[in-house]
Amino acid sequence: LGLLEAMEQQQVSIAKAGVVASLPARCCVIAAANPRNGKYNMNKTVAENLNVPPPLLSRFDLVFILRDEADTDQDKLVSRNIMDLYRQPIPGQYEQTRNDERKRQRKEIAPKPNHTTMKQRLAWIAESQRP
């Protein structure tokens, strides 16, 4: 409830050890949440999926839903890359071909940003959210 007060009234009330104070709070809030049952249900609203009260959710200007579709091949590439990053190298273990393969895998994993789509989405949000 303290977060909602800070976002709505731009102040935080403190009552601790006999001290009662109200402090100004001007900040930007970026938050992340996982779905209630571990999987996003497209038939439910964002508030129902995240188990977040609608008044709190309404205080955010932008809400992006990022879904991770199950893809065994992609998951194997990502997990192999993570394991390779943190595995302790043994002298002479990796030859040049292995390094080339790792570079190729990293290129496959790295998503290519689509700036045009993001600009279109932001433009649509700006147009549709005018009071």
DSSP file (Angstrom, degrees, kcal/mol; ACC not computed):
  #  RESIDUE AA STRUCTURE BP1 BP2  ACC     N-H-->O    O-->H-N    N-H-->O    O-->H-N    TCO  KAPPA ALPHA  PHI   PSI    X-CA   Y-CA   Z-CA
    1    1 A L     >        0   0    0      0, 0.0     4,-2.0     0, 0.0     5,-0.2   0.000 360.0 360.0 360.0 -28.3    0.0    0.0    0.0
    2    2 A G  H  >  +     0   0    0      1,-0.2     4,-2.2     2,-0.2     5,-0.1   0.857 360.0  54.0 -63.4 -35.3    3.0    2.3    0.6
    3    3 A L  H  > S+     0   0    0      2,-0.2     4,-2.1     1,-0.2    -1,-0.2   0.912 107.0  50.5 -65.1 -42.6    3.9    2.1   -3.1
    4    4 A L  H  > S+     0   0    0      1,-0.2     4,-2.7     2,-0.2     5,-0.3   0.908 110.1  50.1 -62.6 -42.1    0.4    3.1   -4.1
    5    5 A E  H  X>S+     0   0    0     -4,-2.0     4,-2.5     1,-0.2     6,-0.7   0.915 110.6  49.8 -61.5 -43.7    0.5    6.2   -1.8
    6    6 A A  H  X5S+     0   0    0     -4,-2.2     4,-0.7     1,-0.2    -1,-0.2   0.878 115.1  43.7 -63.7 -37.6    3.9    7.2   -3.2
    7    7 A M  H  <5S+     0   0    0     -4,-2.1    -2,-0.2    -5,-0.1    -1,-0.2   0.880 122.0  36.7 -77.0 -37.9    2.7    6.9   -6.8
    8    8 A E  H  <5S+     0   0    0     -4,-2.7    -2,-0.2    -5,-0.2    -3,-0.2   0.940 132.7  21.6 -80.1 -49.7   -0.7    8.7   -6.2
    9    9 A Q  H  <5S-     0   0    0     -4,-2.5    -3,-0.2    -5,-0.3    -2,-0.1   0.476  93.7-128.8-102.0  -4.2    0.1   11.4   -3.7
   10   10 A Q  S  <<S+     0   0    0     -4,-0.7    15,-2.1    -5,-0.6     2,-0.3   0.878  76.2  95.7  54.0  42.4    3.9   11.7   -4.3
   11   11 A Q  E     -A   24   0A   0     -6,-0.7     2,-0.4    13,-0.3    -2,-0.3  -0.984  62.7-142.6-153.4 156.5    4.5   11.3   -0.6
   12   12 A V  E     -A   23   0A   0     11,-2.9    11,-3.0    -2,-0.3     2,-0.4  -0.988  14.6-147.5-124.1 126.6    5.5    8.6    1.8
   13   13 A S  E     -A   22   0A   0     -2,-0.4     2,-0.4     9,-0.2     9,-0.2  -0.790  14.2-167.6 -95.4 135.2    4.1    8.5    5.4
   14   14 A I  E     +A   21   0A   0      7,-3.5     7,-3.0    -2,-0.4     2,-0.4  -0.985  15.2 173.5-125.8 129.3    6.3    7.1    8.1
   15   15 A A  E     +A   20   0A   0     -2,-0.4     2,-0.4     5,-0.2     5,-0.2  -0.848  26.8 141.2-133.6  97.2    5.1    6.2   11.6
   16   16 A K  E >   -A   19   0A   0      3,-2.2     3,-2.3    -2,-0.4    -2,-0.0  -0.998  65.6  -8.1-143.7 132.5    8.0    4.5   13.5
   17   17 A A  T 3  S-     0   0    0     -2,-0.4     3,-0.1     1,-0.3    -1,-0.1   0.845 129.0 -50.3  52.7  41.2    9.2    4.7   17.1
   18   18 A G  T 3  S+     0   0    0      1,-0.2     2,-0.5    -3,-0.0    -1,-0.3   0.438 112.7 119.1  81.4  -1.9    6.9    7.6   18.0
   19   19 A V  E <   -A   16   0A   0     -3,-2.3    -3,-2.2     2,-0.0     2,-0.5  -0.874  41.7-171.6-101.5 125.6    8.0    9.6   14.9
   20   20 A V  E     +A   15   0A   0     -2,-0.5     2,-0.3    -5,-0.2    -5,-0.2  -0.971  18.2 156.8-117.1 122.6    5.2   10.5   12.5
   21   21 A A  E     -A   14   0A   0     -7,-3.0    -7,-3.5    -2,-0.5     2,-0.5  -0.979  34.1-149.5-145.4 155.2    6.4   12.1    9.2
   22   22 A S  E     -A   13   0A   0     -2,-0.3    -9,-0.2    -9,-0.2    -2,-0.0  -0.979  23.4-168.8-126.5 116.3    5.3   12.7    5.7
   23   23 A L  E     -A   12   0A   0    -11,-3.0   -11,-2.9    -2,-0.5     2,-0.1  -0.827  25.6-110.2-110.3 143.1    8.1   12.9    3.2
   24   24 A P  E     -A   11   0A   0      0, 0.0     2,-0.4     0, 0.0   -13,-0.3  -0.435  31.4-166.0 -68.0 143.4    7.9   14.0   -0.5
   25   25 A A        +     0   0    0    -15,-2.1     2,-0.6   -19,-0.1    -2,-0.0  -0.907  15.6 166.9-136.2 106.8    8.5   11.2   -3.0
   26   26 A R        +     0   0    0     -2,-0.4     2,-0.3     2,-0.0   -19,-0.1  -0.955  28.2 127.0-120.4 111.8    9.2   12.0   -6.6
   27   27 A C        -     0   0    0     -2,-0.6     2,-0.4   -21,-0.2    -2,-0.1  -0.958  55.9-111.0-155.4 169.6   10.5    9.0   -8.5
   28   28 A C        -     0   0    0     -2,-0.3     2,-0.5     2,-0.0    -2,-0.0  -0.924  30.6-150.4-107.6 134.0   10.1    6.8  -11.5
   29   29 A V        +     0   0    0     -2,-0.4     2,-0.5   -22,-0.0    -2,-0.0  -0.926  15.6 179.7-113.3 123.8    9.0    3.2  -10.9
   30   30 A I        +     0   0    0     -2,-0.5     2,-0.3    30,-0.0    -2,-0.0  -0.991  17.3 177.7-117.3 126.0    9.9    0.3  -13.1
   31   31 A A        -     0   0    0     -2,-0.5     2,-0.3     2,-0.0    -2,-0.0  -0.885  18.7-161.6-130.8 158.2    8.5   -3.0  -12.0
   32   32 A A        -     0   0    0     -2,-0.3     2,-0.3     2,-0.0    -2,-0.0  -0.985  12.3-180.0-136.3 147.5    8.4   -6.6  -13.1
   33   33 A A        -     0   0    0     -2,-0.3     3,-0.1     0, 0.0    17,-0.0  -0.996  21.0-133.5-148.1 150.1    6.1   -9.4  -12.1
   34   34 A N        -     0   0    0     -2,-0.3     5,-0.1    16,-0.1    -2,-0.0  -0.735  41.8 -91.1 -98.7 153.1    5.5  -13.1  -12.9
   35   35 A P    >   -     0   0    0      0, 0.0     3,-1.2     0, 0.0    15,-0.2  -0.232  36.4-113.3 -61.9 154.0    2.1  -14.5  -13.6
   36   36 A R  T 3  S+     0   0    0     13,-3.8    14,-0.1     1,-0.3     4,-0.1   0.899 113.4  30.6 -56.6 -48.9    0.1  -15.8  -10.7
   37   37 A N  T 3  S-     0   0    0      2,-0.4    -1,-0.3    12,-0.2     3,-0.1   0.149 119.0 -98.8-101.7  18.7    0.1  -19.5  -11.7
   38   38 A G  S <  S+     0   0    0     -3,-1.2     2,-0.4     1,-0.1    -2,-0.1   0.345 103.7  72.6  84.6  -8.4    3.5  -19.5  -13.5
   39   39 A K  S    S-     0   0    0     10,-0.1    -2,-0.4    -5,-0.1     2,-0.3  -0.994  84.3-117.7-142.2 133.0    2.0  -19.2  -17.0
   40   40 A Y        -     0   0    0     -2,-0.4     2,-0.7    -5,-0.1     6,-0.1  -0.536  23.7-148.7 -72.9 127.3    0.3  -16.1  -18.5
   41   41 A N    >   -     0   0    0     -2,-0.3     3,-1.7     4,-0.1     8,-0.1  -0.872   4.0-159.2 -99.8 113.0   -3.3  -16.8  -19.3
   42   42 A M  T 3  S+     0   0    0     -2,-0.7    -1,-0.1     1,-0.3     4,-0.1   0.652  88.9  64.7 -67.2 -14.5   -4.4  -14.8  -22.4
   43   43 A N  T 3  S+     0   0    0      2,-0.1    -1,-0.3    -3,-0.0     2,-0.3   0.518  96.6  68.6 -86.2  -5.0   -8.1  -15.2  -21.4
   44   44 A K  S <  S-     0   0    0     -3,-1.7     2,-0.0     1,-0.1    -4,-0.0  -0.724  88.3-103.9-110.9 162.5   -7.6  -13.1  -18.2
   45   45 A T     >  -     0   0    0     -2,-0.3     4,-2.4     1,-0.1     5,-0.2  -0.284  35.0-106.2 -75.8 168.2   -6.8   -9.5  -17.7
   46   46 A V  H  > S+     0   0    0      1,-0.2     4,-2.3     2,-0.2     5,-0.2   0.918 121.5  52.0 -61.1 -43.9   -3.3   -8.2  -16.8
   47   47 A A  H  >>S+     0   0    0      1,-0.2     5,-1.4     2,-0.2     4,-1.2   0.889 111.1  47.2 -62.2 -39.8   -4.5   -7.5  -13.2
   48   48 A E  H  45S+     0   0    0      2,-0.2    -1,-0.2     1,-0.2    -2,-0.2   0.904 113.0  48.6 -68.6 -40.8   -5.9  -11.1  -12.8
   49   49 A N  H  <5S+     0   0    0     -4,-2.4   -13,-3.8     1,-0.2    -2,-0.2   0.877 120.2  36.0 -66.0 -38.0   -2.7  -12.7  -14.3
   50   50 A L  H  <5S-     0   0    0     -4,-2.3    -1,-0.2   -15,-0.2    -2,-0.2   0.554  99.7-129.6 -94.8  -9.1   -0.4  -10.7  -12.0
   51   51 A N  T  <5 +     0   0    0     -4,-1.2    -3,-0.2     1,-0.2    -4,-0.1   0.923  58.9 144.0  57.2  45.8   -2.5  -10.6   -8.9
   52   52 A V      < -     0   0    0     -5,-1.4    -1,-0.2    -6,-0.2    -2,-0.1  -0.951  58.0-107.6-115.0 133.1   -2.0   -6.9   -8.7
   53   53 A P    >>  -     0   0    0      0, 0.0     4,-2.2     0, 0.0     3,-0.7  -0.358  26.6-125.7 -59.5 135.7   -4.8   -4.6   -7.5
   54   54 A P  H 3> S+     0   0    0      0, 0.0     4,-2.3     0, 0.0     5,-0.2   0.840 107.7  58.1 -53.5 -38.3   -6.3   -2.6  -10.4
   55   55 A P  H 34 S+     0   0    0      0, 0.0     4,-0.5     0, 0.0    -3,-0.0   0.904 110.4  43.8 -60.8 -37.9   -5.7    0.8   -8.6
   56   56 A L  H X4 S+     0   0    0     -3,-0.7     3,-1.1     1,-0.2     4,-0.3   0.926 113.8  49.7 -70.3 -44.5   -2.0    0.1   -8.4
   57   57 A L  H >< S+     0   0    0     -4,-2.2     3,-1.3     1,-0.3    -1,-0.2   0.841 103.5  61.2 -63.2 -33.3   -1.8   -1.2  -11.9
   58   58 A S  T 3< S+     0   0    0     -4,-2.3    -1,-0.3     1,-0.3    -2,-0.2   0.687  92.0  67.5 -69.6 -17.0   -3.6    1.9  -13.2
   59   59 A R  T <  S+     0   0    0     -3,-1.1     2,-0.4    -4,-0.5    -1,-0.3   0.645  81.6  90.2 -77.9 -14.1   -0.8    4.1  -11.9
   60   60 A F    <   -     0   0    0     -3,-1.3     3,-0.1    -4,-0.3   -30,-0.0  -0.687  65.4-154.6 -84.7 134.4    1.7    2.7  -14.4
   61   61 A D  S    S+     0   0    0     -2,-0.4     2,-0.4     1,-0.2    -1,-0.1   0.872  80.0  28.4 -74.8 -38.1    1.9    4.6  -17.7
   62   62 A L        -     0   0    0      2,-0.0     2,-0.4     0, 0.0    -1,-0.2  -0.977  61.4-173.6-128.0 138.2    3.1    1.7  -19.8
   63   63 A V        -     0   0    0     -2,-0.4     2,-0.5    -3,-0.1   -17,-0.0  -0.983   7.6-169.9-130.8 120.7    2.6   -2.1  -19.3
   64   64 A F        -     0   0    0     -2,-0.4     2,-0.6     2,-0.0    -2,-0.0  -0.931  11.0-150.2-112.1 132.4    4.5   -4.5  -21.5
   65   65 A I        -     0   0    0     -2,-0.5     2,-0.6     2,-0.0    -2,-0.0  -0.902  11.9-170.2-101.5 119.7    3.7   -8.2  -21.5
   66   66 A L        -     0   0    0     -2,-0.6     2,-0.4     2,-0.0    -2,-0.0  -0.949   6.3-169.7-111.8 116.1    6.7  -10.4  -22.3
   67   67 A R        -     0   0    0     -2,-0.6     2,-0.8   -28,-0.0   -28,-0.0  -0.865  14.7-147.9-108.9 139.6    5.8  -14.0  -22.9
   68   68 A D        -     0   0    0     -2,-0.4     2,-0.2     2,-0.0    -2,-0.0  -0.895  15.7-153.7-106.8 104.4    8.3  -16.8  -23.2
   69   69 A E        -     0   0    0     -2,-0.8     2,-0.3     1,-0.1    -2,-0.0  -0.553  28.9-103.5 -75.8 140.9    7.0  -19.5  -25.6
   70   70 A A        +     0   0    0     -2,-0.2     2,-0.3     4,-0.0    -1,-0.1  -0.507  49.8 163.2 -68.3 123.4    8.4  -23.0  -25.0
   71   71 A D     >  -     0   0    0     -2,-0.3     4,-2.7     1,-0.1     5,-0.2  -0.854  22.7-163.6-144.4 103.3   11.1  -23.8  -27.6
   72   72 A T  H  > S+     0   0    0     -2,-0.3     4,-2.2     1,-0.2     5,-0.2   0.885  89.4  49.2 -58.8 -44.0   13.3  -26.7  -26.8
   73   73 A D  H  > S+     0   0    0      2,-0.2     4,-2.0     1,-0.2    -1,-0.2   0.929 113.9  45.1 -64.2 -45.2   16.0  -25.9  -29.4
   74   74 A Q  H  > S+     0   0    0      1,-0.2     4,-2.5     2,-0.2    -2,-0.2   0.901 111.9  53.0 -64.9 -40.7   16.3  -22.3  -28.3
   75   75 A D  H  X S+     0   0    0     -4,-2.7     4,-2.7     1,-0.2    -1,-0.2   0.883 108.2  51.0 -62.7 -38.4   16.3  -23.2  -24.7
   76   76 A K  H  X S+     0   0    0     -4,-2.2     4,-2.5    -5,-0.2     5,-0.2   0.913 110.3  49.4 -64.9 -42.3   19.2  -25.6  -25.3
   77   77 A L  H  X S+     0   0    0     -4,-2.0     4,-2.2     2,-0.2    -2,-0.2   0.930 113.6  45.8 -61.2 -45.5   21.2  -22.9  -27.1
   78   78 A V  H  X S+     0   0    0     -4,-2.5     4,-2.5     2,-0.2    -2,-0.2   0.933 114.3  46.9 -65.1 -46.3   20.6  -20.4  -24.3
   79   79 A S  H  X S+     0   0    0     -4,-2.7     4,-2.6     1,-0.2    -1,-0.2   0.894 112.2  50.3 -65.9 -38.5   21.4  -22.9  -21.5
   80   80 A R  H  X S+     0   0    0     -4,-2.5     4,-2.4    -5,-0.2    -1,-0.2   0.909 111.1  49.9 -63.5 -41.0   24.6  -24.1  -23.3
   81   81 A N  H  X S+     0   0    0     -4,-2.2     4,-1.9    -5,-0.2    -2,-0.2   0.920 111.8  47.3 -63.9 -44.1   25.7  -20.5  -23.7
   82   82 A I  H  X S+     0   0    0     -4,-2.5     4,-1.5     1,-0.2    -2,-0.2   0.926 112.9  48.7 -63.8 -44.6   25.1  -19.7  -20.1
   83   83 A M  H  X S+     0   0    0     -4,-2.6     4,-1.3     1,-0.2    -1,-0.2   0.902 110.7  50.9 -62.8 -40.1   27.0  -22.8  -19.0
   84   84 A D  H  < S+     0   0    0     -4,-2.4    -1,-0.2     1,-0.2    -2,-0.2   0.847 106.5  55.7 -65.7 -33.8   29.9  -22.0  -21.3
   85   85 A L  H  < S+     0   0    0     -4,-1.9    -1,-0.2     1,-0.2    -2,-0.2   0.870 117.8  32.2 -66.6 -35.9   30.1  -18.5  -19.9
   86   86 A Y  H  < S+     0   0    0     -4,-1.5     2,-0.2    -3,-0.1    -1,-0.2   0.492  90.6 109.9-104.0  -4.7   30.5  -19.6  -16.3
   87   87 A R  S  < S-     0   0    0     -4,-1.3    -4,-0.0    -5,-0.2    -3,-0.0  -0.532  75.1-116.3 -72.0 135.3   32.4  -22.9  -16.8
   88   88 A Q        -     0   0    0     -2,-0.2     2,-0.2     1,-0.1    -1,-0.1  -0.580  33.0-121.1 -71.6 125.9   36.0  -22.7  -15.6
   89   89 A P        -     0   0    0      0, 0.0    -1,-0.1     0, 0.0    -5,-0.0  -0.458  17.1-146.4 -71.8 139.5   38.3  -23.2  -18.6
   90   90 A I    >   -     0   0    0     -2,-0.2     3,-2.7     1,-0.0     4,-0.5  -0.908  35.8 -97.6-101.5 130.2   40.8  -26.0  -18.5
   91   91 A P  T 3  S+     0   0    0      0, 0.0    -1,-0.0     0, 0.0     0, 0.0  -0.219 108.4   7.3 -52.5 127.3   44.1  -25.3  -20.2
   92   92 A G  T 3  S+     0   0    0      2,-0.2     3,-0.0     1,-0.0     0, 0.0   0.428  98.7 111.0  83.0   0.2   44.0  -26.7  -23.7
   93   93 A Q    <   +     0   0    0     -3,-2.7     2,-0.6     1,-0.1    -1,-0.0   0.925  68.9  54.7 -73.5 -44.0   40.3  -27.7  -23.5
   94   94 A Y        -     0   0    0     -4,-0.5    -2,-0.2     4,-0.1     2,-0.2  -0.804  68.5-171.9 -97.8 120.6   38.9  -25.2  -26.0
   95   95 A E    >>  -     0   0    0     -2,-0.6     4,-1.7     1,-0.0     3,-0.5  -0.465  44.5 -90.0 -96.8 178.9   40.4  -25.1  -29.5
   96   96 A Q  H 3> S+     0   0    0      1,-0.2     4,-2.4     2,-0.2     5,-0.2   0.847 123.9  58.0 -61.2 -36.4   39.7  -22.5  -32.1
   97   97 A T  H 3> S+     0   0    0      1,-0.2     4,-2.1     2,-0.2    -1,-0.2   0.891 105.5  50.4 -63.7 -37.7   36.7  -24.5  -33.6
   98   98 A R  H <> S+     0   0    0     -3,-0.5     4,-2.3     2,-0.2    -1,-0.2   0.908 110.1  50.0 -65.7 -41.8   35.0  -24.5  -30.2
   99   99 A N  H  X S+     0   0    0     -4,-1.7     4,-2.1     1,-0.2    -2,-0.2   0.897 110.3  50.3 -63.5 -39.9   35.5  -20.7  -29.9
  100  100 A D  H  X S+     0   0    0     -4,-2.4     4,-2.1     2,-0.2    -1,-0.2   0.896 109.6  51.4 -63.8 -39.7   34.1  -20.2  -33.3
  101  101 A E  H  X S+     0   0    0     -4,-2.1     4,-2.5     1,-0.2    -2,-0.2   0.913 109.0  50.4 -64.4 -42.1   31.0  -22.3  -32.5
  102  102 A R  H  X S+     0   0    0     -4,-2.3     4,-2.3     2,-0.2    -2,-0.2   0.903 109.7  50.4 -62.3 -41.8   30.4  -20.3  -29.3
  103  103 A K  H  X S+     0   0    0     -4,-2.1     4,-1.8     2,-0.2    -1,-0.2   0.910 111.0  49.3 -62.0 -41.8   30.6  -17.0  -31.3
  104  104 A R  H  X S+     0   0    0     -4,-2.1     4,-1.8     1,-0.2    -2,-0.2   0.915 110.8  50.2 -63.6 -43.4   28.1  -18.4  -33.8
  105  105 A Q  H  X S+     0   0    0     -4,-2.5     4,-2.1     1,-0.2    -2,-0.2   0.891 107.6  53.4 -63.6 -40.0   25.7  -19.5  -31.0
  106  106 A R  H  X S+     0   0    0     -4,-2.3     4,-2.3     1,-0.2    -1,-0.2   0.889 107.8  51.0 -62.9 -38.3   25.8  -16.1  -29.4
  107  107 A K  H  < S+     0   0    0     -4,-1.8    -1,-0.2     1,-0.2    -2,-0.2   0.882 110.1  50.0 -65.8 -36.9   24.8  -14.5  -32.7
  108  108 A E  H  < S+     0   0    0     -4,-1.8    -2,-0.2     1,-0.2    -1,-0.2   0.874 113.7  45.4 -67.7 -36.7   21.9  -16.9  -33.0
  109  109 A I  H  < S+     0   0    0     -4,-2.1    -2,-0.2    -5,-0.1    -1,-0.2   0.874  89.2  95.0 -75.5 -38.4   20.7  -16.2  -29.5
  110  110 A A  S  < S-     0   0    0     -4,-2.3     2,-0.1    -5,-0.2    -4,-0.0  -0.356  75.8-132.4 -61.9 120.1   21.0  -12.4  -29.6
  111  111 A P        -     0   0    0      0, 0.0    -1,-0.1     0, 0.0    -2,-0.1  -0.455  12.5-126.3 -73.0 146.0   17.6  -10.9  -30.5
  112  112 A K        -     0   0    0     -2,-0.1     2,-0.1     2,-0.0    -2,-0.0  -0.831  27.7-125.1 -92.0 119.7   17.5   -8.3  -33.2
  113  113 A P        -     0   0    0      0, 0.0     2,-0.8     0, 0.0     3,-0.1  -0.382  12.2-148.8 -67.6 140.5   15.7   -5.2  -32.0
  114  114 A N     >  +     0   0    0      1,-0.2     4,-1.6    -2,-0.1     5,-0.1  -0.823  20.7 174.1-110.8  90.3   12.8   -4.0  -34.1
  115  115 A H  H  > S+     0   0    0     -2,-0.8     4,-2.5     1,-0.2     5,-0.2   0.827  75.2  59.3 -68.6 -32.1   12.8   -0.3  -33.6
  116  116 A T  H  > S+     0   0    0      1,-0.2     4,-2.3     2,-0.2    -1,-0.2   0.937 106.2  47.0 -63.4 -46.5   10.0    0.3  -36.1
  117  117 A T  H  > S+     0   0    0      1,-0.2     4,-2.4     2,-0.2    -1,-0.2   0.909 112.3  50.1 -62.3 -42.3    7.6   -1.9  -34.3
  118  118 A M  H  X S+     0   0    0     -4,-1.6     4,-2.5     1,-0.2    -1,-0.2   0.909 110.4  49.8 -63.6 -42.3    8.4   -0.2  -30.9
  119  119 A K  H  X S+     0   0    0     -4,-2.5     4,-2.3     1,-0.2    -1,-0.2   0.906 111.0  50.1 -62.6 -40.8    7.9    3.3  -32.5
  120  120 A Q  H  X S+     0   0    0     -4,-2.3     4,-2.4     2,-0.2    -2,-0.2   0.909 111.2  48.8 -64.1 -41.7    4.6    2.2  -33.9
  121  121 A R  H  X S+     0   0    0     -4,-2.4     4,-2.5     2,-0.2    -2,-0.2   0.928 112.4  47.2 -64.6 -44.9    3.4    0.8  -30.5
  122  122 A L  H  X S+     0   0    0     -4,-2.5     4,-2.4     1,-0.2    -1,-0.2   0.888 112.1  50.5 -64.8 -38.4    4.4    4.0  -28.7
  123  123 A A  H  X S+     0   0    0     -4,-2.3     4,-2.1    -5,-0.2    -1,-0.2   0.916 111.1  48.8 -64.2 -42.6    2.7    6.2  -31.3
  124  124 A W  H  X S+     0   0    0     -4,-2.4     4,-2.7     2,-0.2    -2,-0.2   0.909 111.7  49.3 -63.5 -42.0   -0.5    4.1  -31.0
  125  125 A I  H  X S+     0   0    0     -4,-2.5     4,-1.7     1,-0.2    -2,-0.2   0.920 110.3  50.8 -62.9 -43.8   -0.3    4.3  -27.1
  126  126 A A  H  < S+     0   0    0     -4,-2.4    -1,-0.2     1,-0.2    -2,-0.2   0.886 114.8  43.7 -62.0 -39.2    0.1    8.1  -27.3
  127  127 A E  H >< S+     0   0    0     -4,-2.1     3,-0.8     1,-0.2    -2,-0.2   0.908 116.7  44.0 -72.8 -42.5   -2.8    8.5  -29.7
  128  128 A S  H 3< S+     0   0    0     -4,-2.7    -2,-0.2     1,-0.2    -1,-0.2   0.672 109.4  56.1 -80.5 -16.8   -5.2    6.1  -27.8
  129  129 A Q  T 3< S+     0   0    0     -4,-1.7    -1,-0.2    -5,-0.2    -2,-0.1   0.268  72.3 126.8-101.3  11.3   -4.5    7.4  -24.3
  130  130 A R    <         0   0    0     -3,-0.8    -3,-0.0     1,-0.1    -4,-0.0  -0.480 360.0 360.0 -69.0 138.2   -5.3   11.0  -24.8
  131  131 A P              0   0    0      0, 0.0    -1,-0.1     0, 0.0    -3,-0.0   0.496 360.0 360.0 -70.0 360.0   -7.8   12.3  -22.2
